[in-house]
């Protein structure tokens, strides 16, 4: 998914938390996460990381916190980045295999 920079800033202003805590919105956010670049994932994680405690205590939001490894993002960002890069490489490899 590609969002222009101006739309990204507007979108991030408060919608991440609303989507993450919504039963349907969390699926949308999860799909966006899967299709996003590392930079965009960092932007989303930064916004959600500011409300990590609230997210972890939400019946729906705790799944997003787990799937996005937000605790790792907040505490061990270097390892989070390495993990995300590995996930991106793995997805790319499997998509190339499936295309053949």
Residue frames as qw, qx, qy, qz and C-alpha x, y, z in Angstrom:
[[0.000, 0.890, 0.456, 0.000, 0.00, 0.00, 0.00],
 [0.435, 0.129, 0.017, 0.891, 1.38, 3.37, -0.95],
 [0.108, -0.895, -0.414, 0.128, 0.17, 6.53, 0.72],
 [0.370, 0.681, -0.055, 0.630, 1.45, 9.94, -0.26],
 [0.395, 0.015, -0.516, 0.760, 3.34, 11.76, 2.49],
 [0.252, -0.229, 0.089, -0.936, 0.62, 14.40, 2.97],
 [0.757, -0.268, -0.351, -0.481, -2.07, 11.74, 3.39],
 [0.692, -0.049, -0.638, 0.334, 0.14, 9.70, 5.70],
 [0.144, 0.126, -0.448, 0.873, 0.56, 12.58, 8.13],
 [0.523, -0.212, -0.036, -0.825, -3.17, 13.27, 8.20],
 [0.808, -0.133, -0.518, -0.247, -4.00, 9.60, 8.54],
 [0.595, 0.019, -0.651, 0.472, -1.62, 9.04, 11.42],
 [0.110, -0.465, 0.241, -0.845, -2.92, 11.91, 13.50],
 [0.461, -0.215, 0.577, -0.639, -5.29, 9.70, 15.47],
 [0.825, 0.145, -0.221, -0.499, -6.72, 6.95, 13.35],
 [0.439, 0.323, -0.831, 0.111, -4.16, 4.26, 14.21],
 [0.131, -0.078, 0.797, -0.585, -5.46, 3.78, 17.73],
 [0.655, 0.191, 0.191, -0.706, -9.09, 3.82, 16.58],
 [0.739, 0.326, -0.501, -0.311, -8.40, 1.17, 13.96],
 [0.298, 0.303, -0.863, 0.273, -6.30, -0.96, 16.32],
 [0.216, 0.023, 0.747, -0.628, -9.06, -1.09, 18.94],
 [0.680, 0.258, 0.024, -0.686, -11.86, -1.80, 16.47],
 [0.757, -0.008, 0.651, -0.051, -12.82, -5.37, 15.64],
 [0.730, 0.608, 0.289, 0.120, -12.95, -4.62, 11.90],
 [0.175, 0.954, -0.238, 0.042, -10.40, -1.83, 11.80],
 [0.534, -0.593, 0.593, 0.108, -7.75, -4.07, 13.33],
 [0.793, 0.222, 0.527, 0.210, -7.98, -6.36, 10.29],
 [0.450, 0.876, 0.071, 0.158, -7.53, -3.37, 7.98],
 [0.188, -0.891, 0.413, -0.025, -4.53, -2.19, 9.99],
 [0.736, -0.285, 0.598, 0.137, -3.07, -5.71, 9.95],
 [0.740, 0.501, 0.378, 0.241, -3.36, -5.90, 6.14],
 [0.213, 0.961, -0.122, 0.131, -1.81, -2.45, 5.79],
 [0.492, -0.709, 0.502, 0.063, 1.06, -3.58, 8.01],
 [0.820, 0.027, 0.533, 0.208, 1.71, -6.63, 5.87],
 [0.616, 0.648, 0.303, 0.329, 1.87, -4.57, 2.68],
 [0.063, -0.996, 0.061, -0.002, 3.89, -1.66, 4.11],
 [0.586, 0.544, -0.399, 0.449, 7.53, -0.70, 3.92],
 [0.609, -0.238, -0.513, 0.556, 9.75, -0.64, 7.00],
 [0.111, 0.132, -0.125, 0.977, 9.54, 3.15, 7.18],
 [0.496, -0.367, -0.287, -0.733, 5.76, 3.13, 7.19],
 [0.744, -0.343, -0.570, 0.060, 5.72, 0.35, 9.79],
 [0.439, -0.070, -0.417, 0.792, 7.95, 2.48, 12.01],
 [0.184, -0.255, -0.038, -0.948, 5.55, 5.41, 11.69],
 [0.690, -0.383, -0.424, -0.445, 2.59, 3.22, 12.67],
 [0.731, -0.234, -0.540, 0.345, 4.52, 1.59, 15.54],
 [0.238, 0.134, -0.288, 0.918, 5.62, 5.01, 16.80],
 [0.420, -0.335, -0.118, -0.835, 2.01, 6.20, 17.00],
 [0.813, -0.329, -0.410, -0.250, 0.74, 3.01, 18.60],
 [0.650, 0.017, -0.537, 0.537, 3.74, 2.75, 20.91],
 [0.046, -0.341, 0.255, -0.904, 2.74, 6.01, 22.59],
 [0.678, -0.244, 0.135, -0.680, -0.44, 4.27, 23.81],
 [0.440, 0.218, -0.871, -0.026, 1.01, 0.79, 24.28],
 [0.090, 0.024, 0.827, -0.554, -0.44, 0.24, 27.77],
 [0.562, 0.287, 0.224, -0.743, -3.93, 1.21, 26.60],
 [0.626, 0.360, -0.540, -0.432, -3.56, -1.00, 23.53],
 [0.271, 0.184, -0.931, 0.162, -2.41, -4.01, 25.57],
 [0.207, 0.157, 0.745, -0.614, -5.44, -3.69, 27.84],
 [0.578, 0.288, -0.096, -0.758, -7.93, -3.46, 24.98],
 [0.788, 0.060, 0.590, -0.166, -9.75, -6.71, 24.07],
 [0.774, 0.605, 0.164, 0.083, -9.03, -6.19, 20.35],
 [0.190, 0.927, -0.311, 0.086, -6.00, -3.93, 20.48],
 [0.577, -0.574, 0.579, 0.045, -3.82, -6.42, 22.33],
 [0.856, 0.261, 0.408, 0.179, -3.75, -8.56, 19.17],
 [0.457, 0.856, -0.047, 0.239, -2.32, -5.63, 17.19],
 [0.287, -0.844, 0.442, -0.099, 0.26, -4.97, 19.94],
 [0.775, -0.244, 0.574, 0.102, 1.33, -8.61, 19.71],
 [0.778, 0.495, 0.332, 0.196, 1.28, -8.89, 15.89],
 [0.346, 0.887, -0.103, 0.288, 3.28, -5.68, 15.45],
 [0.768, -0.119, -0.334, 0.533, 5.68, -6.59, 18.30],
 [0.025, -0.879, -0.045, -0.474, 5.14, -3.16, 19.84],
 [0.698, -0.703, 0.095, 0.097, 6.76, -4.08, 23.16],
 [0.784, -0.038, 0.238, 0.571, 9.94, -4.90, 21.24],
 [0.334, 0.711, 0.206, 0.583, 9.58, -1.67, 19.27],
 [0.315, -0.907, 0.005, -0.280, 9.43, 0.37, 22.47],
 [0.711, -0.645, 0.264, 0.092, 12.13, -1.50, 24.43],
 [0.596, -0.303, 0.589, 0.453, 14.47, -3.00, 21.84],
 [0.516, 0.733, 0.018, -0.442, 14.06, -1.07, 18.60],
 [0.099, 0.592, -0.729, -0.328, 17.22, -2.45, 16.97],
 [0.259, -0.010, 0.966, 0.000, 15.99, -6.03, 17.35],
 [0.495, 0.582, 0.498, -0.411, 12.52, -5.01, 16.17],
 [0.377, 0.741, -0.296, -0.471, 14.00, -3.49, 13.00],
 [0.016, -0.385, 0.898, 0.212, 16.07, -6.62, 12.33],
 [0.388, 0.242, 0.867, -0.200, 13.00, -8.79, 12.79],
 [0.491, 0.696, 0.250, -0.461, 10.93, -6.62, 10.43],
 [0.251, 0.661, -0.569, -0.420, 13.65, -6.69, 7.78],
 [0.163, -0.159, 0.972, 0.061, 13.78, -10.47, 8.06],
 [0.465, 0.460, 0.676, -0.339, 9.99, -10.70, 7.70],
 [0.435, 0.744, -0.092, -0.499, 10.09, -8.49, 4.60],
 [0.110, 0.506, -0.798, -0.308, 12.81, -10.65, 3.04],
 [0.298, 0.071, 0.946, -0.110, 10.88, -13.82, 3.84],
 [0.504, 0.605, 0.435, -0.437, 7.68, -12.44, 2.29],
 [0.354, 0.721, -0.375, -0.464, 9.54, -11.35, -0.82],
 [0.059, -0.335, 0.924, 0.171, 11.19, -14.75, -1.16],
 [0.378, 0.277, 0.862, -0.191, 7.89, -16.61, -0.86],
 [0.483, 0.701, 0.188, -0.489, 6.14, -14.27, -3.29],
 [0.239, 0.621, -0.626, -0.407, 8.91, -14.92, -5.84],
 [0.183, -0.095, 0.978, 0.024, 8.54, -18.67, -5.33],
 [0.439, 0.476, 0.676, -0.352, 4.76, -18.48, -5.77],
 [0.400, 0.718, -0.128, -0.555, 5.11, -16.43, -8.95],
 [0.025, 0.441, -0.824, -0.355, 7.24, -19.11, -10.63]]
